[in-house]
Amino acid sequence: MNSAKRQRDPAGDKVGTICRALRRAIIEQALEPGAKLPEDALGERFGVSRTIARQALGQLAAEGLVELRRNRIAVVATPSWQEARNTFDVRMALEALIVRQLSGQLTKAQLAELQAHVDQEDAARDGPDAVSIRLATEFHILLAQMTSSPILIRYVSEVAYRCCLTLSTFSRPHSSECAINEHRAIIDALAKGRTEEVMQMMHHHLDAVASRALVAPTKPRTKDLLDILAPYADEPAAKAKPAAKQQRSAA
């Protein structure tokens, strides 16, 4: 097999196309948590076999965006608020490694690519929050890709997309201007090789992102049967007293 054939993998290209489309649809909430993702429907929509569709769903499952259930049923994942803090903590540790490796090492072309991406974030600032969240996440994945480390790219991508889904689901409305300014400051610190400073900046930035996501969900209604029935159980007794008085007066 020659190098051109090794570099080009049509099946891989198709899997990537499906992943990108579904990833955007999930993060931007066009597909809601719990929505079914049938292999045959995906195959028809993208013009691929069920095998290719299954591979794409498997990749998205690894990223935490899809849940694979019995009988090959795939659904959009429902993020766990309880696990979100741990996910963000793991992400902070991984991205500290990223900026430490990249500090002072980025080429002019890479810095220009990062700046161009943040310009896209700026252009989307007045649009839907979910689009801004997706673009902000892709900025961090772009940083990981610039390390050329397959392990860092894989783990940062997976954790970042999990955090992204949590943000899209739970975070309160906010201005993306702060995040954009922080991204520009991170690029500047990386360009100047200020390693310790950029590591602190990244930690502060991601901690602020987490604080927007980790808004306590609405308190679930109690499942205790006695508590649920208490107001209803008391109601008949209250109504019975007047009835008893009427019977006594009639007597």
RAQUIVEN-V745645 format. One line per field, one symbol per residue. phi: phi as a letter, one per 40 degrees, with the letter a starting at -180 (. if undefined). burial: b if it has 9 or more other C-alpha atoms within 8 Angstrom, else e. A space follows every 10 residues. Layout:
phi=???
burial=???
This chain:
phi=.ccccccbbd cccccccccc ccdcccccgc bcdgccbccc ccdccbgbcc cccccccccc cccgcbbcbc fgcbbccbcc cccccccccc cdcccccccc ccdgbccccc cccccccccc dcccdcccdc cccccccccc ccddcccgcd cccccccccc cccccccccb ccdaccdccc cccccccccc ccgccccccc cccccccccc cccccdcdcc ccbccccccd cccccccccc cccccccccc c
burial=eeeeeeeeee eeebbbebbe eebbbbbbbe bebeeebebb ebbbeeebbb ebbbbbbbbb bbbbbbbbee eebbbbbebe beebbebbeb bbebbbebbb ebbbbbeeeb beebbebbeb bbebbeeebb bbbbbbbebb bbbbbebeee ebbebbbbbb bbbbbbbbeb beeeeeeebb ebbbebbebb bebbbeebbe bbbebbbeeb ebbbbeeeee eeeeeeebee eeeeeeeeee eeeeeeeeee e
